[in-house]
Amino acid sequence: MGPKQPERLRSVHYVAPNAPFHVYRQSVAGRVDLHWHEFYELCFVHSGRGTNIVNGEPHGLEPGSMFLLTPADFHEIELVPGETMEILNLVFLEEVLTDELRELLFPGILKLQTRLDAVEASGMQAEFDRVLAEFNDSRPGGSLMIKATLTRILVGLARQCRHDRGPSDSGIREALRSAHPGMQKALMYVHHHFREALTLEEVARQAKLTPNYFSHTFRKLSGIPFQSYLQELRLTFAKSLLAASDLPVTEICHASGFNTLTHFERAFKKRFGCPPSGLRKGSLH
């Protein structure tokens, strides 16, 4: 196996030009190489067994498995030797998600992967088949049908996964939501865009608040400055990408949202006790 060089999958190549989504069947033999997306990807495993490695963390896959990936995730799929996996993929842009759906899907650090039992899997298969049929038939109202069905699928996934919510981060989110309804929306935006050149002004705009008020409220409720929270997200992502890939440190620095290598290396060493170059494949836990 050669070096792991994650490929960035761009929306223009995977999402329909006249709609914010695309659906297709995928047959996988062997593996799906490490990559990340500019879009959201919802997957349902129809057949086959393997492992979905998301941000360096392995999750088993088998018939009935379903998972959702955000633009902040990177992953690869390794199949059980001799297996072929059939996956139903539904990719979509952020504009498809309503505020209510975002809050349901992302109340905390929720691992959006589950396995449905036989009855649930049969129902979910029918939902994906409905989306595929509407997408291919191009009938009047097809876009509305796809969005409605996608909403049902995502609500079902969120209900299945809610017990996996991360307690520490969900506490911060609940405190922020209690203070101002827009604060949680801003935090979700950060979690999905932290690898970009985010500014305090841009994030505060998501909450419809002034930067000063947002910054003051965030620190008061979470106990840490906003920039420290943002840096922790970036460092955690960088650590996972260092362990899972063979990308040069410079590329990982920029892929994680840092502007300069010097700042990245200094922050990484302060947080984890060693420079980024000292971490590869299990050398730090």
C-alpha positions as CSV (number, residue, x, y, z in Angstrom):
1,M,0.0,0.0,0.0
2,G,1.4,3.4,-0.9
3,P,1.4,6.6,1.2
4,K,-2.0,7.9,2.4
5,Q,-2.5,11.2,0.7
6,P,-6.1,12.2,1.4
7,E,-8.0,13.5,-1.7
8,R,-10.4,16.4,-1.3
9,L,-13.7,15.7,-3.1
10,R,-15.2,18.9,-4.4
11,S,-18.9,19.7,-4.6
12,V,-18.8,20.6,-8.2
13,H,-17.8,17.0,-9.1
14,Y,-20.4,15.2,-6.9
15,V,-23.5,17.4,-6.5
16,A,-26.0,17.9,-9.3
17,P,-25.6,21.4,-11.0
18,N,-29.3,22.1,-10.8
19,A,-29.9,20.8,-7.2
20,P,-28.1,20.8,-3.9
21,F,-27.9,17.0,-3.7
22,H,-27.0,13.8,-5.6
23,V,-27.8,10.2,-5.0
24,Y,-26.1,7.1,-6.4
25,R,-25.2,3.4,-5.7
26,Q,-21.6,2.5,-5.1
27,S,-20.0,-0.9,-5.3
28,V,-16.7,-1.1,-3.4
29,A,-14.1,-3.9,-3.6
30,G,-11.0,-3.7,-1.5
31,R,-11.0,-0.2,0.0
32,V,-12.0,3.4,-0.3
33,D,-8.9,5.5,0.1
34,L,-8.6,8.3,2.7
35,H,-10.4,11.5,1.6
36,W,-12.6,14.3,2.8
37,H,-15.5,16.3,1.2
38,E,-16.7,19.8,0.7
39,F,-20.2,18.4,1.2
40,Y,-22.2,16.2,3.5
41,E,-22.4,12.5,2.7
42,L,-25.1,10.1,4.0
43,C,-24.3,6.4,3.5
44,F,-26.4,3.3,3.9
45,V,-24.7,-0.2,3.6
46,H,-26.9,-2.6,1.7
47,S,-24.4,-5.5,1.7
48,G,-20.8,-6.3,2.7
49,R,-18.7,-5.9,5.8
50,G,-15.8,-3.7,6.6
51,T,-14.6,-0.8,8.7
52,N,-15.2,2.9,8.3
53,I,-12.3,4.9,9.8
54,V,-13.5,8.4,10.5
55,N,-11.0,10.9,11.8
56,G,-8.8,8.0,12.7
57,E,-11.4,6.2,14.7
58,P,-12.7,2.8,13.4
59,H,-16.4,1.9,13.2
60,G,-17.6,-1.5,12.0
61,L,-19.8,-1.7,8.9
62,E,-22.2,-4.4,7.9
63,P,-25.6,-4.6,6.2
64,G,-27.9,-2.0,7.9
65,S,-25.1,0.3,8.9
66,M,-25.7,4.0,8.2
67,F,-23.5,7.1,8.8
68,L,-23.3,10.8,8.1
69,L,-20.1,12.7,7.3
70,T,-19.7,16.4,7.5
71,P,-17.2,18.7,5.6
72,A,-15.0,18.6,8.7
73,D,-14.5,14.8,8.6
74,F,-12.0,12.6,6.8
75,H,-12.5,8.9,6.4
76,E,-11.5,5.7,4.6
77,I,-13.2,2.3,4.3
78,E,-11.5,-1.0,4.6
79,L,-13.4,-4.1,3.5
80,V,-13.2,-7.6,5.0
81,P,-11.0,-9.6,2.6
82,G,-13.1,-11.2,-0.2
83,E,-16.1,-8.9,0.5
84,T,-17.7,-6.5,-1.9
85,M,-19.8,-3.7,-0.3
86,E,-22.8,-2.0,-1.9
87,I,-23.4,1.4,-0.5
88,L,-26.2,3.9,-1.2
89,N,-24.8,7.4,-1.1
90,L,-26.7,10.6,-0.7
91,V,-24.5,13.7,-0.9
92,F,-25.9,17.2,-0.2
93,L,-24.8,20.8,0.5
94,E,-25.2,22.6,3.8
95,E,-28.1,24.7,2.4
96,V,-30.3,21.5,2.6
97,L,-30.2,21.5,6.4
98,T,-32.7,23.7,8.2
99,D,-31.9,25.2,11.6
100,E,-34.2,22.7,13.3
101,L,-32.5,19.8,11.5
102,R,-29.0,21.0,12.4
103,E,-30.0,21.2,16.1
104,L,-31.3,17.7,16.0
105,L,-28.3,16.2,14.2
106,F,-25.6,18.1,16.0
107,P,-26.5,18.7,19.7
108,G,-23.0,17.8,20.8
109,I,-20.2,15.6,19.7
110,L,-22.5,13.1,18.2
111,K,-21.1,10.0,16.4
112,L,-23.5,9.9,13.5
113,Q,-23.1,6.2,12.7
114,T,-25.5,3.4,13.7
115,R,-26.6,0.0,12.7
116,L,-30.3,-0.7,12.1
117,D,-32.0,-4.0,12.8
118,A,-33.5,-6.0,9.9
119,V,-36.9,-4.3,10.1
120,E,-35.5,-0.8,10.4
121,A,-33.0,-1.5,7.6
122,S,-35.7,-2.6,5.3
123,G,-37.6,0.6,5.9
124,M,-34.5,2.7,5.4
125,Q,-33.7,0.8,2.2
126,A,-37.1,1.8,0.9
127,E,-36.4,5.5,1.8
128,F,-33.1,5.5,-0.2
129,D,-34.8,3.7,-3.1
130,R,-37.5,6.4,-3.1
131,V,-34.8,9.1,-3.3
132,L,-33.0,7.3,-6.1
133,A,-36.2,6.8,-8.1
134,E,-37.2,10.5,-7.7
135,F,-33.7,11.6,-8.7
136,N,-33.6,9.5,-11.8
137,D,-37.2,10.1,-13.0
138,S,-37.1,13.9,-12.9
139,R,-40.8,14.1,-12.3
140,P,-42.6,17.3,-11.2
141,G,-42.1,17.9,-7.5
142,G,-39.1,15.5,-7.4
143,S,-36.9,17.9,-5.6
144,L,-39.5,18.4,-2.9
145,M,-39.9,14.6,-2.5
146,I,-36.2,14.2,-2.2
147,K,-35.8,16.9,0.5
148,A,-38.8,15.5,2.4
149,T,-37.4,11.9,2.3
150,L,-33.9,13.1,3.2
151,T,-35.3,14.9,6.2
152,R,-37.1,11.7,7.4
153,I,-33.8,9.7,6.9
154,L,-31.8,12.3,8.9
155,V,-34.3,12.5,11.7
156,G,-34.2,8.7,12.0
157,L,-30.4,8.7,12.1
158,A,-30.4,11.4,14.8
159,R,-32.8,9.5,16.9
160,Q,-30.7,6.3,16.6
161,C,-27.5,8.1,17.5
162,R,-28.5,10.4,20.4
163,H,-27.2,8.1,23.1
164,D,-23.6,8.7,21.7
165,R,-23.7,12.4,22.4
166,G,-20.4,13.7,23.9
167,P,-21.2,14.9,27.4
168,S,-18.5,17.7,27.7
169,D,-19.3,19.5,24.4
170,S,-23.1,19.0,24.7
171,G,-22.9,20.8,28.1
172,I,-21.3,23.8,26.4
173,R,-23.9,23.8,23.7
174,E,-26.8,23.6,26.1
175,A,-25.4,26.5,28.1
176,L,-24.9,28.6,24.9
177,R,-28.4,27.8,23.7
178,S,-29.9,28.8,27.0
179,A,-28.2,32.2,26.8
180,H,-29.1,32.9,23.2
181,P,-30.7,30.7,20.5
182,G,-28.2,31.9,17.9
183,M,-25.2,30.8,20.0
184,Q,-25.7,27.1,19.3
185,K,-26.1,27.7,15.6
186,A,-22.8,29.6,15.6
187,L,-21.1,26.7,17.4
188,M,-22.4,24.2,14.9
189,Y,-21.1,26.4,12.2
190,V,-17.6,26.4,13.8
191,H,-17.6,22.6,14.1
192,H,-18.3,22.2,10.4
193,H,-16.0,25.1,9.1
194,F,-13.1,25.2,11.6
195,R,-10.7,24.1,8.8
196,E,-11.4,27.3,7.0
197,A,-10.1,30.8,7.8
198,L,-12.8,31.6,10.3
199,T,-13.1,35.0,11.9
200,L,-14.8,36.0,15.1
201,E,-17.0,38.4,13.0
202,E,-18.1,35.6,10.7
203,V,-19.0,33.3,13.5
204,A,-20.8,36.0,15.5
205,R,-22.8,36.8,12.4
206,Q,-24.2,33.2,12.5
207,A,-25.7,34.0,15.9
208,K,-26.9,37.5,14.8
209,L,-24.7,39.1,17.5
210,T,-21.9,41.6,17.7
211,P,-18.4,40.1,17.9
212,N,-17.8,41.6,21.3
213,Y,-21.1,40.3,22.8
214,F,-20.6,36.8,21.2
215,S,-17.0,36.6,22.5
216,H,-18.0,37.8,26.0
217,T,-20.9,35.4,26.2
218,F,-19.0,32.4,24.9
219,R,-16.2,32.8,27.5
220,K,-18.6,33.4,30.3
221,L,-20.6,30.3,29.6
222,S,-17.9,27.9,28.4
223,G,-15.1,29.0,30.6
224,I,-12.7,29.4,27.7
225,P,-12.1,32.1,25.1
226,F,-13.6,31.4,21.7
227,Q,-10.2,31.4,20.0
228,S,-9.0,28.8,22.4
229,Y,-12.0,26.6,21.6
230,L,-11.4,27.0,17.9
231,Q,-7.7,26.2,18.3
232,E,-8.6,23.0,20.2
233,L,-10.8,21.8,17.4
234,R,-8.0,22.4,14.9
235,L,-5.4,20.7,17.0
236,T,-7.5,17.6,17.6
237,F,-8.2,17.4,13.9
238,A,-4.5,17.8,13.1
239,K,-3.6,15.1,15.6
240,S,-6.0,12.6,14.0
241,L,-4.9,13.4,10.5
242,L,-1.2,13.1,11.4
243,A,-1.9,9.6,12.8
244,A,-4.1,8.5,9.9
245,S,-2.2,9.8,6.9
246,D,1.2,10.4,5.4
247,L,0.6,14.0,4.5
248,P,3.5,16.4,5.1
249,V,3.2,18.4,8.3
250,T,2.9,21.6,6.3
251,E,-0.1,20.4,4.4
252,I,-1.7,19.2,7.7
253,C,-1.1,22.6,9.2
254,H,-3.1,24.3,6.5
255,A,-5.7,21.6,6.2
256,S,-6.5,22.0,9.9
257,G,-7.1,25.7,9.6
258,F,-3.8,27.2,10.7
259,N,-2.2,30.0,8.7
260,T,1.4,29.5,9.6
261,L,3.6,26.5,10.3
262,T,5.4,28.2,13.2
263,H,2.2,28.9,15.1
264,F,0.9,25.4,14.4
265,E,4.0,23.6,15.6
266,R,4.2,25.8,18.7
267,A,0.5,25.2,19.6
268,F,0.7,21.5,18.9
269,K,3.8,21.0,21.1
270,K,2.2,23.0,23.9
271,R,-1.0,20.9,23.7
272,F,0.4,17.4,23.2
273,G,3.9,17.6,24.5
274,C,5.7,16.9,21.2
275,P,6.1,18.5,17.8
276,P,3.8,17.4,14.9
277,S,6.7,15.6,13.3
278,G,7.1,13.4,16.3
279,L,3.6,12.0,15.9
280,R,2.9,9.2,13.4
281,K,0.6,6.2,13.5
282,G,0.0,5.5,17.2
283,S,3.0,7.2,18.7
284,L,0.7,9.5,20.8
285,H,-2.7,8.7,22.4
